[in-house]
Amino acid sequence: MNHLNRWLIAVTAIAGIQLAQAETTLRIQDYPGTGNLLVRVAQANGYCKAEGLNCELKTIPAAPLGLQTMLSGDIDIAYGPTEVAAAALVRKAPIKIIGAGFTQPVFFLVAGAKVKLENESKGYPEIVKSFKGLKIGVTQRGSGAEFQAIDMLRDAGLSANDVTFVAVGAPNTAFPALAKGQVDLAMTFSPADGMCEVLKACRVIVDPRKGEGPASVMKTSGGAGVLMVKADWAQENAAAIEGFRNALDKAEAFVKNPANFDATLAVLNATFGLQLPDADKIAAITLRNSSKTFRAQGDVTAMQAVADGMTDNKLIPAKVDMAAAVLAR
């Protein structure tokens, strides 16, 4: 082998190493169903790669667990309701908010098909008075789902002590719990709405996405969800965060365009992971019901309303300054 060939091989090897090193892997929380849709689109459409990133999604079906996993260093970015961020901040958890992912109320209440609710025909808030003595499934104890269910109970003159909360995980595990009668109701998220509509084993009974629910939940509109990182990680990875934000901006623009519905649905179907009959039909209904909530950045005023509502309802012991936790762009 002559010197020129050796030189070319060496240069090619070094270039390959440099290219591999240039791509930064971000480990990001995902959920079953629509999950972290903007990140899925950003990865599938090459927006992450264009920013020198590999957006690697890790399924963790509850926000408190995702937050704990992020704080332990096993993922880089946690994703969930703002309530979970506020509860962490009041306990001095070292976190920064770098984006939203979703901005509108994401949880809604569903009832098992056989569950009879005396006040159901009266709508919200009267229907909530029928919940006394029932079992309500939530993603995890201490989750945003539980906090919002408690807000609904209080809005109707009840308290958390009037029901029994049961951790049932994400919709893929909450649905069987409802169908088998292990819980009467579930405070859950999409694709549970599509599952109820297609499979007829449950029904949506209170839907904050349609303006049903307490004022505290309505005020979360625009700031319902957050993407969280460790504060020291944020300092060390400013370029990766900026690239990630750019990728999410592109993904949001793509998802918001009605002409891209089928393409977005194709990404969802490729990552949906729902082992049920008519999964494609469920996915389409789910995307139509929830596509308006997927936004890269949230409104800090709405985030503050979430935290203030938690303080007012004594779900957290002190006031939290959410603006101080949001990483400026």
C-alpha positions in Angstrom: 0.0 0.0 0.0 1.6 3.3 -1.0 1.8 6.4 1.2 -1.1 8.2 -0.7 -3.5 5.3 0.0 -2.5 5.2 3.6 -3.1 8.9 3.9 -6.5 8.7 2.3 -7.6 5.9 4.6 -6.4 7.8 7.6 -8.2 11.0 6.5 -11.4 9.1 5.8 -11.3 7.4 9.2 -10.7 10.7 11.0 -13.5 12.3 9.1 -15.8 9.5 10.1 -14.9 9.8 13.7 -15.5 13.6 13.6 -18.9 13.1 11.9 -19.9 10.7 14.6 -18.8 13.0 17.3 -20.6 15.9 15.8 -24.0 14.3 16.3 -25.2 14.7 19.9 -27.8 12.2 21.2 -30.6 13.6 23.3 -32.5 11.1 25.4 -36.1 12.4 25.7 -39.2 11.2 27.5 -42.0 9.8 25.4 -45.4 8.3 26.2 -47.6 5.7 24.6 -50.1 7.1 22.1 -49.4 10.5 20.6 -46.8 11.0 23.2 -44.0 13.5 22.4 -45.3 14.1 18.9 -43.2 17.1 17.9 -40.0 15.2 18.7 -41.2 12.2 16.8 -41.8 14.4 13.7 -38.5 16.2 14.2 -36.6 13.0 14.2 -38.6 11.4 11.4 -38.4 14.4 9.1 -34.6 15.0 9.7 -35.0 18.2 11.7 -33.0 16.8 14.6 -30.2 15.5 12.3 -30.0 18.9 10.5 -29.2 20.4 13.9 -26.5 17.7 14.6 -28.8 15.8 17.0 -30.2 12.3 17.4 -33.5 12.7 19.2 -33.8 9.4 21.0 -37.2 8.8 22.6 -37.6 6.7 25.8 -41.1 5.6 26.8 -41.8 6.6 30.4 -45.6 6.6 30.9 -45.9 9.1 33.8 -44.4 12.6 34.3 -43.2 12.2 37.9 -41.3 9.1 36.9 -39.9 10.9 33.9 -38.7 13.8 36.1 -37.0 11.4 38.5 -35.4 9.6 35.6 -34.1 12.9 34.2 -32.8 14.1 37.6 -30.9 10.8 38.0 -29.2 11.3 34.6 -30.8 8.4 32.8 -32.5 10.7 30.3 -31.7 14.3 29.3 -35.2 15.8 28.8 -38.4 15.1 30.8 -41.8 15.9 29.3 -45.1 16.4 31.2 -47.7 18.6 32.7 -46.6 22.0 34.2 -48.1 20.8 37.6 -45.2 18.3 37.9 -42.6 21.0 37.2 -44.2 23.3 39.8 -44.3 20.6 42.4 -40.6 19.9 41.7 -39.6 23.6 41.8 -41.3 24.2 45.2 -39.1 21.4 46.5 -36.0 23.1 45.1 -35.4 20.6 42.4 -32.6 22.0 40.0 -34.6 22.1 36.8 -34.9 24.4 33.8 -37.8 24.6 31.4 -36.6 24.6 27.7 -39.9 24.3 25.9 -43.5 23.0 25.9 -44.3 20.1 23.5 -48.0 20.6 24.3 -49.8 23.7 25.5 -53.5 23.0 26.0 -55.1 20.9 28.7 -54.2 17.3 27.9 -56.1 15.3 30.5 -59.8 14.4 30.3 -62.1 12.2 32.4 -63.5 9.0 31.0 -66.0 6.5 32.5 -66.3 2.8 32.0 -69.1 1.9 29.7 -71.1 0.2 32.5 -70.6 3.0 35.0 -73.8 4.9 35.8 -73.5 8.5 36.9 -76.6 10.0 38.4 -75.8 13.6 37.3 -74.3 12.9 33.9 -77.1 14.6 32.0 -76.5 17.8 33.9 -72.9 18.2 32.6 -70.0 19.8 34.4 -69.7 20.5 37.4 -72.9 18.6 38.5 -71.6 15.4 37.1 -68.6 15.4 39.5 -71.0 15.1 42.4 -71.7 11.6 41.2 -68.1 10.6 41.8 -68.3 10.2 45.5 -67.1 6.7 46.5 -65.7 5.9 43.1 -62.2 4.7 42.0 -60.5 7.2 39.7 -57.5 6.0 37.7 -54.6 8.4 37.3 -51.3 8.0 35.5 -49.3 8.0 38.7 -49.9 9.2 42.3 -48.8 12.8 42.5 -49.1 13.3 38.8 -50.7 16.2 36.9 -53.7 13.9 36.2 -54.3 13.6 39.9 -53.8 17.3 40.6 -56.4 18.2 37.9 -58.9 15.6 39.1 -58.6 17.1 42.6 -59.3 20.5 41.2 -62.5 19.1 39.6 -63.6 17.6 42.8 -63.1 20.8 44.8 -64.9 22.8 42.1 -68.0 20.6 42.7 -67.8 20.8 46.5 -66.0 17.4 47.1 -62.4 16.6 48.1 -59.8 14.0 47.3 -61.0 12.0 50.4 -64.3 11.4 48.7 -62.8 9.1 46.0 -60.0 6.6 45.8 -57.1 7.3 43.4 -55.5 4.4 41.7 -52.3 4.5 39.6 -53.1 3.0 36.2 -50.4 4.4 34.0 -50.8 5.6 30.4 -53.9 5.0 28.2 -52.7 1.6 27.1 -52.9 0.3 30.7 -55.7 2.6 31.9 -58.1 1.3 29.2 -57.9 -2.3 30.4 -58.4 -1.2 34.0 -61.6 0.6 32.9 -62.8 -2.2 30.7 -62.3 -4.8 33.5 -64.0 -2.5 36.2 -60.8 -2.2 38.2 -61.5 1.6 38.2 -64.7 3.4 37.5 -63.2 6.5 36.0 -59.8 7.6 34.6 -58.2 11.0 34.3 -56.2 10.2 31.2 -55.0 11.5 27.9 -55.1 10.7 24.2 -55.4 8.1 22.6 -58.0 7.2 25.3 -60.6 9.3 23.6 -60.1 7.5 20.3 -60.1 4.1 22.1 -63.4 5.0 23.8 -65.0 6.2 20.5 -63.9 3.2 18.4 -64.0 0.3 20.9 -67.1 1.5 22.9 -65.7 0.3 26.3 -65.7 3.8 27.8 -66.9 7.4 27.2 -65.5 10.9 27.7 -67.5 12.6 30.4 -65.5 15.8 31.3 -63.3 17.3 28.6 -61.2 20.4 29.5 -60.1 20.6 25.8 -63.7 21.7 25.1 -63.9 24.2 27.9 -65.3 21.8 30.6 -63.6 22.0 34.0 -62.6 24.3 36.8 -61.2 27.7 36.1 -57.8 26.5 37.5 -57.6 24.0 34.6 -58.9 26.5 32.0 -56.2 28.9 32.9 -53.5 26.4 32.0 -54.4 26.9 28.3 -51.2 28.0 26.6 -48.9 26.6 29.3 -50.2 23.2 30.2 -47.0 21.2 29.3 -43.2 21.6 29.7 -39.9 20.1 28.6 -37.5 20.0 31.6 -33.8 19.5 32.0 -31.4 19.6 34.9 -30.0 23.2 35.4 -26.4 22.1 35.3 -27.0 20.1 32.2 -28.6 23.1 30.5 -25.4 25.2 31.2 -23.2 22.5 29.7 -25.4 21.9 26.6 -26.5 25.3 25.4 -25.9 24.5 21.8 -27.8 21.2 21.9 -30.7 22.9 23.5 -30.8 25.6 20.9 -30.6 23.0 18.1 -33.4 21.0 19.8 -35.6 24.1 20.0 -35.0 24.8 16.3 -36.0 21.3 15.4 -39.2 21.5 17.5 -40.1 24.8 15.8 -39.8 23.1 12.4 -41.9 20.2 13.6 -44.6 22.5 14.9 -44.8 24.3 11.6 -45.2 20.9 9.9 -47.8 19.6 12.2 -49.8 22.8 12.2 -50.2 22.7 8.4 -53.5 20.9 7.5 -51.9 19.7 4.3 -49.5 17.6 6.4 -52.1 15.7 8.3 -51.6 12.4 6.5 -47.8 12.7 6.7 -48.1 13.4 10.5 -50.5 10.5 10.9 -47.9 8.3 9.1 -45.3 9.3 11.7 -47.8 8.6 14.5 -48.7 5.2 13.1 -45.1 4.3 12.8 -44.5 5.0 16.5 -48.0 4.5 18.0 -47.4 1.1 19.5 -51.0 0.4 20.3 -51.9 -3.3 20.2 -55.7 -3.0 19.8 -58.2 -3.6 17.1 -58.6 -0.7 14.7 -55.4 0.9 15.9 -55.1 3.0 12.7 -58.6 4.4 13.1 -57.9 5.2 16.8 -54.7 7.0 15.8 -56.5 9.2 13.2 -59.2 10.2 15.7 -56.6 10.9 18.4 -54.5 13.1 16.1 -57.6 15.1 15.0 -58.6 15.6 18.6 -55.2 16.7 19.8 -53.1 18.2 17.0 -53.9 21.8 18.1 -52.1 21.3 21.4 -48.6 20.4 20.0 -46.5 23.5 20.3 -42.8 24.0 20.8 -43.0 26.9 23.3 -45.5 27.7 26.0 -46.8 30.9 27.6 -45.1 31.7 30.9 -48.2 33.6 32.2 -50.2 30.4 31.7 -47.5 28.3 33.4 -47.7 30.7 36.3 -51.4 30.3 36.5 -50.9 26.5 36.8 -48.5 27.0 39.8 -50.7 29.6 41.4 -53.7 27.4 41.2 -51.8 24.6 42.9 -50.8 27.0 45.7 -54.3 28.3 46.1 -55.6 24.7 46.4 -52.8 23.7 48.8 -51.5 21.1 46.4 -48.0 22.7 46.9 -47.0 24.6 50.1 -45.6 27.8 48.6 -45.7 30.1 45.6 -43.4 29.2 42.7 -41.9 31.7 40.2 -42.2 29.8 37.0 -40.5 32.6 34.9 -37.3 32.0 36.9 -37.2 28.4 35.8 -37.8 29.1 32.1 -34.5 29.1 30.1 -34.4 32.3 28.0 -34.0 32.0 24.3 
